[in-house]
């Protein structure tokens, strides 16, 4: 507590300045703010475009988030020069910087030494999933940044018994929920901390009411959403649409035990590889007993699920961070050639990730009287439960646990080998930079292919570019889409399969028999395989 009282505010500001400066320099080097959509962010961008044009807030029915906060935040960045994905990407990057600074300050509030806090913050920023999503308009990083700032305010509230900071935490929880409803874990963790761990101060009815306010906001958001959905099609049986998730939510709630092992393995698989710097920099023999306990549980779960072929494999094609690609863009274009995989290698990858996870989290599994550390346990637990009931078994969703887990690990053990840990973080950062360069090269080629067709007078309704291209041009803008007898849009790669609509032009990863080549756009990658994006046409439409 003495260190907490004497900590230099000027030093904290200086460190945050360097965190921001380094991140901005990297962004200036990469120039990642392309004026194109990324994965799902066309879904979240359409409400911004619509709001700027009409002043009306609407949510596209394909959206998995009631992202009112993000819409208004993105619109703010679009005001100077009009709507663009460049402005929207910059808006996320700004929140990402706030999340990194907030995480550093959170670690310092938890009495993590400066060296450990800087390494931990660098590890979060260098994590390839966080890194590449910071240059998109996806909801993941904005919601996570707000969750981190929420945690910082909650810790300050409890440490100083200050209602003001508690109110700020509640406001940030509401903003996070207005970005991504999976942030529902935040108010429940805050409530658990107040009622169970803070004595009379936390059990005050006024303070409990402050903690409950974000939960009430969920009801308000749900009621608002019901009257502000922009309908495009019946999505009930389209995986993984919001309607599909709602229809299947009851199974997660009623039978959580059926998905418990998959959830545990997905968390370990997604986070195990990124925790290598913690293992190399912190691990000591004193943690061996706890490591064995965690490892036995994880490997037993893996053995069960391998037999059932229901286990999570890290870094596989389709993940945001895969061996073959960072950004999952190539996998969302037609005729993606999935790299060959060996069954043995898949199992080995899952085992390695589980072992790394067990070694990294072993220091954090200790009894503690620190109420703030206990809150992190609650945050981790509630967020994991949200993953379980919603079947969110993907590295983007696992990232939502990373700051809380890192904070628990760093608050429990020092970096006894900081040079090794820091060097591995630097290697991870280099991997993220090069991987993002590769992604940007491929994505630029994809949209050059689209522009090439547009420059030749081809209408968006005649271009089949699969998920992202079709999502933005046709699902978000239905005037370009085909419709069924009910009037619902039919968009290949989004809510319909290949060739459900016969469009004369197609953008593909490979040539297709029966189609002629209109153009081939090259792209160059350093980590993945370089190649061509093919612009194809049906000979009958030449």
Phi, psi and omega per residue, in radians:
X1 nan -0.550 -3.137
X2 -1.108 -0.721 3.114
X3 -1.099 -0.669 3.123
X4 -1.060 -0.695 -3.086
X5 -1.301 -0.515 -3.047
X6 -1.787 0.082 -3.099
X7 -1.110 2.410 -3.078
X8 -1.459 2.082 3.083
X9 -1.097 -0.652 3.139
X10 -1.066 -0.683 3.130
X11 -1.148 -0.691 3.123
X12 -1.133 -0.748 3.122
X13 -1.098 -0.726 3.133
X14 -1.075 -0.780 3.140
X15 -1.113 -0.726 3.110
X16 -1.118 -0.642 3.089
X17 -1.045 -0.745 -3.117
X18 -1.267 -0.573 3.059
X19 -1.056 -0.834 -3.140
X20 -1.146 -0.764 -3.102
X21 -1.059 -0.802 -3.132
X22 -1.095 -0.758 -3.138
X23 -1.117 -0.711 3.136
X24 -1.158 -0.715 3.109
X25 -1.061 -0.755 3.108
X26 -1.086 -0.737 3.130
X27 -1.119 -0.696 3.107
X28 -1.119 -0.604 3.110
X29 -1.229 -0.749 -3.074
X30 -1.364 -0.569 -3.008
X31 0.854 1.105 -2.982
X32 -1.578 0.002 -2.966
X33 -1.534 1.073 -3.134
X34 -1.193 2.580 -3.140
X35 -1.522 0.994 -3.120
X36 -2.501 2.703 3.075
X37 -1.287 2.870 -3.091
X38 -2.415 2.147 -3.122
X39 0.841 -1.906 -3.065
X40 -1.675 -0.008 -2.922
X41 -1.268 -0.151 2.974
X42 -1.076 -0.553 3.126
X43 -1.123 -0.697 -3.088
X44 -1.500 -0.338 3.138
X45 -1.376 -0.602 -3.098
X46 -0.982 -0.766 3.116
X47 -1.051 -0.554 3.095
X48 -1.171 -0.836 3.113
X49 -1.021 -0.785 -3.131
X50 -1.117 -0.730 3.139
X51 -1.107 -0.736 3.140
X52 -1.161 -0.573 -3.110
X53 -1.418 -0.607 -2.985
X54 -2.103 -0.292 -3.052
X55 1.351 0.154 -3.086
X56 -1.891 2.342 3.089
X57 -1.575 2.089 3.082
X58 -2.364 2.643 3.120
X59 -2.031 2.221 3.108
X60 -1.159 2.445 -3.051
X61 -1.142 -0.311 3.095
X62 -1.365 -0.264 -3.062
X63 -1.210 2.347 3.064
X64 -1.585 0.035 -3.104
X65 -2.307 2.465 2.978
X66 -1.554 1.337 -2.881
X67 -1.598 0.972 -3.127
X68 -1.059 -0.763 3.128
X69 -1.004 -0.831 -3.091
X70 -1.165 -0.641 3.120
X71 -1.059 -0.852 -3.109
X72 -1.174 -0.672 3.110
X73 -1.126 -0.803 3.121
X74 -1.122 -0.686 3.128
X75 -1.081 -0.629 3.127
X76 -1.028 -0.679 -3.126
X77 -1.368 -0.338 3.128
X78 -1.495 -0.300 -3.043
X79 -0.994 -0.769 -3.059
X80 -1.070 -0.737 -3.010
X81 -2.190 0.142 -3.131
X82 1.596 3.023 -3.085
X83 -1.101 2.361 2.991
X84 -2.860 2.658 3.049
X85 -1.213 -0.438 3.065
X86 -1.052 -0.848 3.129
X87 -1.108 -0.688 -3.135
X88 -1.168 -0.690 3.097
X89 -1.121 -0.702 3.120
X90 -1.112 -0.651 -3.140
X91 -1.074 -0.679 3.099
X92 -1.213 -0.689 -3.140
X93 -1.060 -0.693 3.108
X94 -1.085 -0.767 3.095
X95 -1.147 -0.620 3.092
X96 -1.058 -0.755 3.091
X97 -1.084 -0.718 3.088
X98 -1.088 -0.655 3.102
X99 -1.134 -0.714 3.132
X100 -1.159 -0.778 3.105
X101 -1.121 -0.728 3.108
X102 -1.079 -0.672 3.139
X103 -1.169 -0.723 3.089
X104 -1.058 -0.782 3.138
X105 -1.157 -0.617 3.087
X106 -1.099 -0.791 3.127
X107 -1.072 -0.695 3.126
X108 -1.184 -0.625 3.065
X109 -1.126 -0.511 3.107
X110 -1.490 0.197 3.102
X111 1.159 0.462 2.980
X112 -1.313 2.339 -3.128
X113 -1.098 2.713 -3.036
X114 -0.942 -0.780 -3.107
X115 -1.079 -0.815 3.132
X116 -1.146 -0.653 3.142
X117 -1.160 -0.686 3.122
X118 -1.185 -0.741 3.103
X119 -1.116 -0.753 3.129
X120 -1.092 -0.725 3.113
X121 -1.150 -0.724 3.100
X122 -1.104 -0.638 3.134
X123 -1.133 -0.750 3.085
X124 -1.087 -0.812 -3.120
X125 -1.166 -0.534 -3.105
X126 -1.501 -0.229 3.126
X127 -0.985 2.101 -2.996
X128 -0.928 -0.632 -3.137
X129 -1.176 -0.817 3.102
X130 -1.104 -0.721 -3.065
X131 -1.077 -0.942 -3.047
X132 -1.250 -0.584 3.136
X133 -1.285 -0.300 3.084
X134 -1.189 -0.286 3.131
X135 -1.895 0.537 3.132
X136 -2.275 -3.063 2.997
X137 -1.992 0.462 3.028
X138 -1.183 2.762 -3.099
X139 -1.426 -0.230 -2.974
X140 -1.053 -0.960 -3.073
X141 -1.199 -0.770 3.083
X142 -0.997 -0.787 3.137
X143 -1.126 -0.699 -3.136
X144 -1.185 -0.716 3.111
X145 -1.059 -0.765 3.107
X146 -1.152 -0.606 3.094
X147 -1.149 -0.680 3.108
X148 -1.134 -0.794 3.128
X149 -1.135 -0.628 3.023
X150 -1.003 -0.843 -3.121
X151 -1.072 -0.705 3.114
X152 -1.056 -0.818 -3.135
X153 -1.142 -0.686 3.128
X154 -1.113 -0.726 3.108
X155 -1.108 -0.778 3.111
X156 -1.084 -0.670 3.140
X157 -1.085 -0.793 -3.089
X158 -1.283 -0.738 -3.121
X159 -1.076 -0.689 -3.076
X160 -1.816 0.043 -3.064
X161 0.861 0.901 -3.074
X162 -2.019 2.025 -3.122
X163 -1.131 -0.535 3.137
X164 -1.006 -0.819 3.141
X165 -1.174 -0.575 3.079
X166 -1.112 -0.737 3.108
X167 -1.112 -0.687 3.098
X168 -1.112 -0.690 3.093
X169 -1.076 -0.720 3.129
X170 -1.111 -0.748 3.112
X171 -1.076 -0.764 -3.136
X172 -1.147 -0.606 3.074
X173 -1.108 -0.718 3.105
X174 -1.103 -0.759 3.126
X175 -1.118 -0.685 3.097
X176 -1.133 -0.733 3.103
X177 -1.141 -0.559 3.084
X178 -1.323 -0.029 3.057
X179 -1.887 -0.696 -3.084
X180 -2.720 2.081 -3.037
X181 -1.199 -0.256 3.058
X182 -1.174 -0.157 3.058
X183 -1.277 0.105 3.117
X184 -1.019 -0.352 3.099
X185 -1.088 -0.501 -3.031
X186 -1.083 -0.991 -3.100
X187 -1.128 -0.568 3.120
X188 -1.177 -0.676 3.077
X189 -1.149 -0.704 3.115
X190 -1.106 -0.750 3.135
X191 -1.127 -0.755 3.121
X192 -1.077 -0.718 3.128
X193 -1.103 -0.782 -3.108
X194 -1.141 -0.809 -3.034
X195 -1.297 -0.665 -2.976
X196 -1.723 -0.385 -2.934
X197 -2.256 -0.001 -3.037
X198 -2.085 0.207 3.057
X199 1.137 -2.593 -3.061
X200 -1.143 -0.591 -3.135
X201 -1.028 -0.802 -3.087
X202 -1.345 -0.411 -3.093
X203 -1.526 0.072 3.049
X204 -1.063 2.330 -3.043
X205 -1.055 -0.638 3.127
X206 -1.111 -0.727 -3.138
X207 -1.244 -0.636 3.067
X208 -1.112 -0.670 3.103
X209 -1.091 -0.668 3.099
X210 -1.091 -0.727 3.138
X211 -1.193 -0.545 -3.115
X212 -1.369 -0.338 -3.069
X213 -0.950 -0.769 3.126
X214 -1.103 -0.565 3.109
X215 -1.150 -0.703 3.062
X216 -1.108 -0.599 3.140
X217 -1.114 -0.531 3.096
X218 -1.075 -0.748 3.088
X219 -1.078 -0.735 3.120
X220 -1.109 -0.764 3.128
X221 -1.098 -0.702 -3.137
X222 -1.138 -0.748 3.101
X223 -1.121 -0.735 3.126
X224 -1.096 -0.778 -3.093
X225 -1.038 -0.688 -3.063
X226 -1.022 -0.461 -3.138
X227 -1.822 0.083 -3.068
X228 -2.308 0.525 3.096
X229 -1.606 2.288 3.073
X230 -1.559 1.813 -3.041
X231 -1.349 2.362 3.049
X232 -2.122 -0.704 -3.058
X233 -2.840 2.877 3.027
X234 -1.333 1.995 -3.004
X235 -1.930 0.188 -2.992
X236 -0.983 -0.663 -3.062
X237 -1.889 0.296 3.115
X238 -1.699 2.033 3.127
X239 -1.494 2.324 -0.001
X240 -1.915 0.989 -3.090
X241 -1.153 2.795 3.096
X242 -1.004 -0.697 3.141
X243 -1.089 -0.673 3.100
X244 -1.142 -0.728 -3.142
X245 -1.134 -0.733 3.130
X246 -1.117 -0.721 -3.130
X247 -1.115 -0.522 -3.095
X248 -1.772 -0.012 -3.137
X249 -1.026 -0.643 -3.089
X250 -1.049 -0.564 -3.141
X251 -1.203 -0.677 3.087
X252 -1.159 -0.640 -3.138
X253 -1.306 -0.662 -3.068
X254 -1.455 -0.529 -3.063
X255 -2.244 0.968 -3.089
X256 -1.094 -0.491 -3.111
X257 -1.114 -0.464 -3.124
X258 -1.217 -0.426 -3.066
X259 -1.954 0.098 -3.073
X260 -1.117 -0.847 -3.089
X261 -1.149 -0.690 3.111
X262 -1.090 -0.708 3.128
X263 -1.107 -0.805 3.140
X264 -1.050 -0.790 -3.112
X265 -1.210 -0.591 3.120
X266 -1.203 -0.655 3.104
X267 -1.148 -0.825 3.137
X268 -1.121 -0.699 -3.115
X269 -1.201 -0.711 -3.105
X270 -1.260 -0.659 -3.020
X271 -1.722 -0.362 -3.115
X272 -0.935 -0.889 -3.097
X273 -1.047 -0.658 -3.079
X274 -1.321 -0.262 -3.114
X275 -1.543 0.061 3.111
X276 -0.939 -0.756 3.107
X277 -1.035 -0.594 3.092
X278 -1.174 -0.739 3.127
X279 -1.089 -0.844 -3.087
X280 -1.192 -0.574 -3.047
X281 -1.647 -0.321 -3.009
X282 -2.107 -0.435 -2.908
X283 -1.142 2.407 3.078
X284 -2.383 2.826 -3.095
X285 -1.098 -0.407 -3.130
X286 -1.099 -0.350 -3.129
X287 -1.596 0.034 -2.998
X288 -1.054 -0.771 -3.081
X289 -1.081 -0.780 3.129
X290 -1.161 -0.647 3.111
X291 -1.060 -0.773 -3.141
X292 -1.087 -0.708 3.123
X293 -1.078 -0.833 -3.138
X294 -1.167 -0.744 -3.104
X295 -1.098 -0.708 3.131
X296 -1.094 -0.740 3.124
X297 -1.087 -0.821 -3.095
X298 -1.154 -0.760 -3.115
X299 -1.228 -0.572 3.059
X300 -1.149 -0.769 3.094
X301 -1.079 -0.703 3.135
X302 -1.134 -0.718 3.125
X303 -1.062 -0.704 3.125
X304 -1.145 -0.806 -3.043
X305 -1.346 -0.460 3.057
X306 -1.105 -0.717 3.100
X307 -1.095 -0.560 -3.126
X308 -1.614 -0.022 -3.099
X309 0.976 0.715 -3.119
X310 -2.240 0.669 -3.095
X311 -1.890 2.738 -3.103
X312 -1.552 2.325 3.104
X313 -2.030 2.112 -3.113
X314 -1.255 2.689 2.978
X315 1.075 0.540 3.141
X316 -1.649 2.747 3.122
X317 -0.934 2.397 -3.085
X318 1.769 -0.453 3.032
X319 -1.248 2.742 3.090
X320 -1.057 -0.667 3.077
X321 -2.029 1.889 3.119
X322 -2.165 2.842 3.095
X323 -1.015 -0.685 -3.027
X324 -1.485 -0.328 -3.022
X325 -2.875 2.471 2.960
X326 -1.828 2.175 3.094
X327 2.006 -0.264 3.053
X328 0.958 0.557 3.137
X329 -1.465 -0.778 -3.100
X330 -1.057 -0.646 -3.115
X331 -1.183 -0.232 -3.114
X332 -1.792 0.218 3.056
X333 -1.968 2.577 -3.032
X334 -0.981 2.563 3.069
X335 1.070 0.725 3.042
X336 -1.180 2.239 3.134
X337 -1.651 1.766 -3.107
X338 -1.205 2.261 -3.140
X339 -1.041 2.524 3.125
X340 -1.103 2.446 -3.141
X341 -2.215 2.548 3.063
X342 -1.744 2.432 3.141
X343 -1.056 -0.665 -3.141
X344 -1.151 -0.701 3.138
X345 -1.155 -0.632 3.104
X346 -1.072 -0.788 -3.139
X347 -1.152 -0.750 3.132
X348 -1.070 -0.725 3.121
X349 -1.065 -0.753 3.129
X350 -1.140 -0.670 3.131
X351 -1.153 -0.810 3.138
X352 -1.042 -0.778 3.134
X353 -1.082 -0.717 3.138
X354 -1.128 -0.726 -3.140
X355 -1.150 -0.780 3.104
X356 -1.059 -0.730 3.124
X357 -1.084 -0.798 -3.133
X358 -1.071 -0.758 -3.126
X359 -1.184 -0.637 -3.088
X360 -1.270 -0.719 -3.036
X361 -1.511 -0.186 -3.128
X362 -0.922 -0.759 3.128
X363 -1.081 -0.494 -3.046
X364 -1.390 -0.280 -3.121
X365 -1.536 1.393 -3.138
X366 -2.500 2.713 3.072
X367 -1.288 2.412 -3.120
X368 -2.527 2.543 3.065
X369 -1.711 -0.006 -3.122
X370 -1.317 1.987 -3.076
X371 -1.100 -0.553 -3.124
X372 -1.224 -0.664 3.070
X373 -1.147 -0.664 3.097
X374 -1.100 -0.620 3.098
X375 -1.094 -0.655 3.108
X376 -1.099 -0.662 3.052
X377 -1.042 -0.776 3.132
X378 -1.107 -0.743 3.125
X379 -1.053 -0.805 3.133
X380 -1.083 -0.795 -3.090
X381 -1.137 -0.805 -3.136
X382 -1.160 -0.683 3.132
X383 -1.157 -0.672 3.084
X384 -1.113 -0.652 3.120
X385 -1.148 -0.666 3.078
X386 -1.065 -0.752 3.080
X387 -1.024 -0.717 -3.086
X388 -1.115 -0.904 -3.021
X389 -1.284 -0.397 3.141
X390 -1.757 0.007 3.117
X391 1.034 0.835 -3.099
X392 -1.646 1.195 -3.054
X393 -1.709 1.378 -3.036
X394 -2.745 2.634 -3.022
X395 -1.148 -0.491 3.100
X396 -1.105 -0.632 -3.135
X397 -1.388 -0.576 3.054
X398 -1.103 -0.517 3.119
X399 -1.029 -0.499 3.141
X400 -1.105 -0.307 3.111
X401 -1.611 -0.335 -2.949
X402 -1.039 -0.851 -3.116
X403 -1.046 -0.700 -3.122
X404 -1.204 -0.693 3.113
X405 -1.180 -0.765 3.106
X406 -1.056 -0.729 3.137
X407 -1.095 -0.723 3.102
X408 -1.092 -0.765 -3.130
X409 -1.141 -0.821 -3.070
X410 -1.247 -0.504 3.087
X411 -1.327 -0.208 -3.066
X412 -1.823 -0.393 -3.075
X413 -2.612 2.451 3.110
X414 -1.444 2.812 2.987
X415 -1.392 1.733 3.132
X416 -1.388 -0.307 3.063
X417 -2.219 1.196 -3.035
X418 -1.099 -0.562 -3.126
X419 -1.127 -0.736 3.133
X420 -1.192 -0.839 3.136
X421 -1.060 -0.793 3.140
X422 -1.136 -0.646 3.129
X423 -1.143 -0.687 3.112
X424 -1.183 -0.618 3.053
X425 -1.114 -0.716 3.105
X426 -1.085 -0.694 3.086
X427 -1.115 -0.706 3.113
X428 -1.121 -0.684 3.102
X429 -1.122 -0.746 3.112
X430 -1.076 -0.706 3.092
X431 -1.070 -0.732 3.134
X432 -1.150 -0.712 3.140
X433 -1.118 -0.870 -3.120
X434 -1.177 -0.715 3.112
X435 -1.091 -0.656 3.103
X436 -1.228 -0.654 3.041
X437 -1.018 -0.774 3.117
X438 -1.077 -0.755 3.108
X439 -1.061 -0.799 -3.110
X440 -1.103 -0.638 3.118
X441 -1.128 -0.800 3.139
X442 -1.156 -0.782 -3.097
X443 -1.126 -0.669 3.100
X444 -1.105 -0.695 3.119
X445 -1.144 -0.706 3.124
X446 -1.014 -0.828 -3.080
X447 -1.404 -0.349 2.953
X448 -1.157 -0.627 3.087
X449 -1.107 -0.743 3.095
X450 -1.097 -0.828 -3.125
X451 -1.084 -0.634 3.133
X452 -1.046 -0.753 3.110
X453 -1.178 -0.743 -3.124
X454 -1.087 -0.683 3.134
X455 -1.155 -0.382 3.096
X456 -1.661 0.283 3.027
X457 1.437 0.205 3.129
X458 -1.360 2.288 -3.122
X459 -1.372 2.630 3.100
X460 -0.982 -0.527 -3.134
X461 -1.223 -0.233 -3.127
X462 -1.818 0.081 -3.093
X463 -1.895 2.129 3.048
X464 -1.818 1.693 -3.123
X465 -1.865 0.143 3.141
X466 1.253 -2.644 -2.765
X467 -0.962 -1.040 -3.007
X468 -1.243 -0.831 -3.111
X469 -1.108 -0.860 3.140
X470 -1.169 -0.624 3.129
X471 -1.042 -0.780 -3.097
X472 -1.340 -0.813 -3.046
X473 -1.315 -0.556 -2.995
X474 -2.018 -0.817 -3.125
X475 -1.281 -0.785 3.112
X476 -1.241 -0.485 -3.135
X477 -2.176 1.446 -2.968
X478 -1.150 -0.209 3.076
X479 -1.115 -0.294 3.124
X480 -1.719 -0.007 -2.993
X481 -1.819 2.682 2.986
X482 -1.347 2.817 -3.112
X483 -2.334 2.679 3.059
X484 -1.571 -3.018 -3.082
X485 -1.149 -0.438 3.117
X486 -1.438 -0.172 -3.095
X487 1.656 -0.008 3.097
X488 -1.296 2.569 3.121
X489 -1.264 2.615 3.051
X490 -2.108 1.911 -3.053
X491 -2.180 1.900 3.112
X492 -0.999 2.378 3.137
X493 1.527 -0.232 3.123
X494 -1.976 -1.324 3.136
X495 -1.998 0.249 3.116
X496 -2.580 2.776 -3.091
X497 -1.468 3.137 3.124
X498 -1.113 2.519 3.105
X499 1.095 0.265 3.017
X500 -1.213 -0.462 3.009
X501 -2.252 2.159 -3.092
X502 -1.498 1.689 3.108
X503 -1.704 2.534 -3.024
X504 -1.262 -0.358 -3.094
X505 -2.159 2.472 -3.136
X506 -2.407 2.460 3.038
X507 -1.825 2.242 -2.958
X508 -2.482 2.702 3.051
X509 -1.314 -0.387 -3.104
X510 -2.451 2.804 2.991
X511 -1.079 2.692 -3.134
X512 -2.168 2.247 3.106
X513 -0.978 2.349 3.137
X514 1.600 -0.130 3.103
X515 -1.934 2.600 3.095
X516 -1.787 2.679 -3.103
X517 -1.539 2.174 3.096
X518 -1.616 -0.685 -3.140
X519 -2.861 2.762 3.038
X520 -2.312 2.122 -3.065
X521 -1.816 2.079 -3.112
X522 -1.403 2.666 2.985
X523 -2.443 2.645 -3.091
X524 -2.145 2.275 3.099
X525 -2.222 2.620 -3.124
X526 -1.653 -0.687 -3.127
X527 -1.585 -0.781 3.125
X528 -1.597 -3.071 -3.118
X529 -1.427 2.273 3.046
X530 -1.310 2.869 -3.115
X531 -3.141 -2.672 -3.077
X532 -2.277 2.539 2.929
X533 -1.821 2.198 -3.016
X534 -1.687 2.303 2.993
X535 -1.780 1.988 -3.000
X536 -2.020 2.754 3.063
X537 -2.498 2.672 3.066
X538 -1.348 2.247 -3.077
X539 -0.926 -0.559 -3.120
X540 -1.138 -0.347 -3.109
X541 -1.844 0.246 -3.104
X542 -1.265 nan nan
